[in-house]
Amino acid sequence: MDVKTRQRNVVESGDNGEGLVLETLIGNGDDLGPLLKHAFEIRQPNRLLQQLNHIVNKKEAEIEELCNTNYEEFIRAVDELRGVLVDAEELKSELQSDNFKLQQVGSSLLVKLEELLESYSIKKNVIEAIKMSKKCIEVLELCVKCNSHISEGQFYSALKTVELLEKNDLKNIPARRLKKVIEKTIPVIKLHIEKKVCSHVNEWMVHARSSAKTIGQTAIGHAASARQRDEEMLERHRNAEETNISGVEDLGYNLDVEEVDEDSVLKFDLTPLYRACYIHNCLGILEQFRDYYYKNRFLQLTSDLELSSSQSFLESYQTFLAQIAGYFIVEDRVLRTGEGLLVIDQIETMWETAIAKMTSVLEKSFSRMASATHLLLVKDYVTLLSSTLRQYGYEVSPLLKVLDNNCDKYHSLLLRECKQQLVDVLSNESYEQMVIKKDTDYENNVLSFHLQTSDIMPAFPYVAPFSSMVPDACRIVRSFIKGSVDYLSYGLRTTFFDVVRKYLDKFLIDVLNELILDSINSGNITVSQAMQIAANASVLERACDFFLQHAAQLCGIPVRSIEKRHASLTANVVLKTSRDAAYIVLMTLVNNKIDEFMNLVETINWTSEETMQNVNDYMTEVVFYLDSVLSTAQQILPLDAMYKVGNAALDHISNSIMGAFSSDSVKRFNANAVMSIDLDLRMLETFADEKFHTSGLSEIYRDGSLKLCLVEARQLINLLLSSQPENFMNPVIREKSYYALDYKRVASICDKFRDSADGLFGSLSNKNPKQNARKKSMDMLKKRLKDFN
């Protein structure tokens, strides 16, 4: 009853709103800090304390009420707990008794168990030791194997062994000290292998450099052999064309291509390089090795590009170029098979360096050369080098351009050398017809240059119309063409016939023709020499077609295409002009010689009282001389040239006769003098007519005759000996019989004519009626001519 009353009082005393809030916060376990802070801020902590005390009292009352409600169950539980305590004490005593018994029984077993556990521990340690020993033995065996590979030079196998140690065994080595030793040794082994491999590569580079010249020479030799085969095939084709074999177009020309194994060219082992490349790749430093290889090979190239000052270029150019060729052949193989050891850009850099140096060296060397032969030798080797390296993909146009740029220089040297050869030939020229004694000489000196005038083989000994200078000059021209074609072949130009033709024209005009003109205009040649020069010039002019055809054949152009285009050399016209100049000199010399014989003013007795019955001596010499000249001309000159010489000589004789009658030295002449000259003229006419028919000129000049050249002299003589000279003034008769005579000249000559002989019995002679009639006719002619003038 007291408890209930107390409880009710507690509730009543704390029953207000703030107490409920505080009680709720405490019941929920919330933070009372803000509430405490607020109480102190409003300065009412006591009130809060009271509320807290009220809550405490309230909770104590609740606890007390709960205890009062369940105290009977607590008492029963305590009683039961005491009963359990008694049972527990009994159980404890039983357990102690059983434990004592168990310890007495298991003490011996425990001793045995400890012994067993110790044995198990020992066994475990032994097994572990065996396993560790086996692992160490395996690792050491790998180390021994690696050392064996290194000592035998099997670096790849050694690296594989090291890699196996690193990946599978190094982390699992049980012996710490052994593991540390191996960890330190592995980098040393790799460095050792790297150095060894690099030393092998260095030896390989030294060997590569020493072998480059042989490799280059071998490759260039193969290129030369291939070129020789091509030229032989082309030569067979030319011979077939020249001999006009039936069905030439159906002939098949197979190019025998010799399969050249690259290894036969490159007899060089790249295995050390491949091995080094692969090993460096395994070491993970392939890029470093690439750089090392490129730099060292570039240094070797730089050294190879330096020419020795102790040797001339002509002595060292083959070695120099072959070394470079061999170098780049090796590098091409490395590029293609080295699995990225070299790249295209590096090869191009090295090649650009080499091509720049080679072009510079060639330009300087060519500028110093004074021999076309030397320049051609270098050119041929350079083109073979270009052909060789072009097969490996290198751009060789700059080298060929150097050759093309020196084309004029080469031909200038070639012109000079061939000119000197021609000068030597002309200095030994005998100006005598060449005598050929056997068919081989005829073939070598006539047929080989197409100088024959007939397809029929002549009888031997054969006297050619030309001198030995002609075939010698043809050989020099042919060698010039060959030299020109040789230089232009295998260069930048694929077709170069027009260039060869230009230089051939230049040689024939500026050299051969000039030397011929120098001989013609020398002023100290004889008639026979002038005739031989004219004959030679005529033959050489005819040989120009052969020169052009020969140049076309060497250039690979079918002769028929040249014939279709009617192509010819400018030298044809120039040599014709020189030939005509030789004819003029020849005719001048012949006329001068005739003048020596025909000094009529001094030779003829113009007022002779006796009639001459025989030809004058001078005319006999003239005819003999003309016969000699024209016979020789018939042998060595074309008939038209012989015709020109004969015409010129006879025309000159006619003019000489007319000149003698018109000369101031001849004051007067009579009929006896005219009849004497008539005899001379008749002999000359007979000779001219006979020569015209026997030489074959009559077949060519059907409407002409050599005798026609004497027509003026003949008409004058006919007029002076005519019974009616006054008929000269008759236009019809003059047009028919005296058309070549000039009025004024006839008038001056007739003034000197005296029909009667001077002397003591001159008056008696005038009593002849016939003579008087002729004299009257002549006087009439003189009178009428004076009236006409």
Buried (B, 14 or more C-beta within 10 A) or exposed (E): EEEEEBBEEBBEBBEEEEBEEBBEBBEEEEEBEEBEEEBEEEEEEEEBEBBBEBBEBBBEBEEEEEEEEEEEEEEEEEEEEEEEEEEEEEEEEEEEEEEEEEEEEEEEEEEEEEEEEEEEEEEEEEEEEEEBEEBBEBBBEBBEBBBEBBEEBBBBBBBBBBEBBEEEBBEEBBBEEBBEEBEEBBEEBBEBBBEBBBEBBBEBBEEBBEBBBBBBBBBBBBBBEBBEBEEEBBEEBBEBBEEEEEEEEEEEEEEEEEEBEEEEBBEBEBEBBBBBBBBBBBBEBBEEBBEBBBEBBBEBBEEBBEBEEEEEBBEBBBBBBBBBBBBBBBBBBBBEEBEEBBEEEBBEEBBEBBBEBBBEBBEEBBEEBEEBEBBBBBBBBBBBBBBBBBBBEBEBEBBBEBBBBBBEBBBBBBBBBBBEBBEEBBEEBEBEBBEBEEEEBBEBBBEBBBBBEEEEEBEEEBEBBBBBBBBBBBBBBBBBBEBBBBBBBBBBBEEBBEBBBBBBBBBBBBBBBBBBBEBBEEEEBEBBBBBBBBBBBBBBBBBBBBBBBBBBBBBBBEBEEBEEEEBEBBBBEBBBBBBBBBBBBBBBBBBEBBEEBBEBBEBBBBBBBEEBEEBBEBBBBBBEBBEEBBEBBBBBBBBEBBBBBBBBBBBBBBBBBBBBBBEEEBEEBBBBBBBBBBBBBBBBBEBBBEBBEEBEBBEEBEEBBBBBBBBBBBBBBBBBBBEBBBBBBEEEBBEEBBEBBEEEBBBBBBEBBBBBBEEEEEEEBEEEEEBBEBBEBBBBBBEBBEEEE
